[in-house]
Amino acid sequence: MAWLPMHWFASSSIAAASYDSRRRTLRLLYVGGGLYDYLQVPKRKFDELLAAPSKGQFVNWQIKPYYSYEVVR
């Protein structure tokens, strides 16, 4: 599966993110090395993540409680 390039962040918890609009999947790379796909995430949530001043807080409040995930690695 080909993914779009990662958007890298200066964050203490989220290292990078990418979004597959065809699959509606948000891929997050955590600072510790974990890689997760969050499923059925609307594109607007990815856009909001990119604009969020705190990436970790956004993920904890707006992504984790609402979207299921798969561990990639």
N, C-alpha and C positions, 0 to 999 in steps of 0.2 A: 504494500500500500504506500503510495506517495503522499507525503505530508507537505504542507506549506512550510516555509521557513519559520523558525521559532522567533518570537519577539522576546528579547532578553531584558530582564528587569534588574534594577538595583534594589533588591528586596532581601530581607533576612529569612524569608521562608519560600518564596516562589522564584525560582531561577529564570523560568521562561514559559511561554505558552504559544500554542498554535491552534488553529481552528479549521476543521474540515466542514465546509458548508453543505456538501452533498450528504454527509453522514450525520450532520448536526452534532459533531463531537468536539469537545474542548479537550485538548491534550495539555497537561501541566507537568512540568519538570520541577520537582521540589529541590531546594538547596541540598538536602541530604542525598540526592541521587534518585529518589523514587520518581517513576514516570507513570502517570495515571490518565486514563481517558474517561471523561465525564460525558454521559450519554444524553441525547435529546436536549442539548443546550441551545437555546435560540441565539442567533448571531448577535442580537443586541446585548446579550450578557457578555459576550467576548469583547464587544466594543466598550462596554461599561468597565470591564476589567482593565483594558488598556488605558482608560482615562482615570481609573481609581488612584487616589494618592497613596493608599495602602493596599497592596496586592493581597497580602495575607489576610487582612481583615475582610476584604471583599470576598475572597474565596470562602472563608469561614462563615460569613453571614449570608452570602447570596448564591453560593454554588453547592457546598457540601450538604446543607440541610435539604436541598430540593432535587438533586440529580444523582442517579445511581452512577457507579463507576466500575471500571475494570482496571486491574493492575497490569500495566504493560511490562514493567520490570521493577 
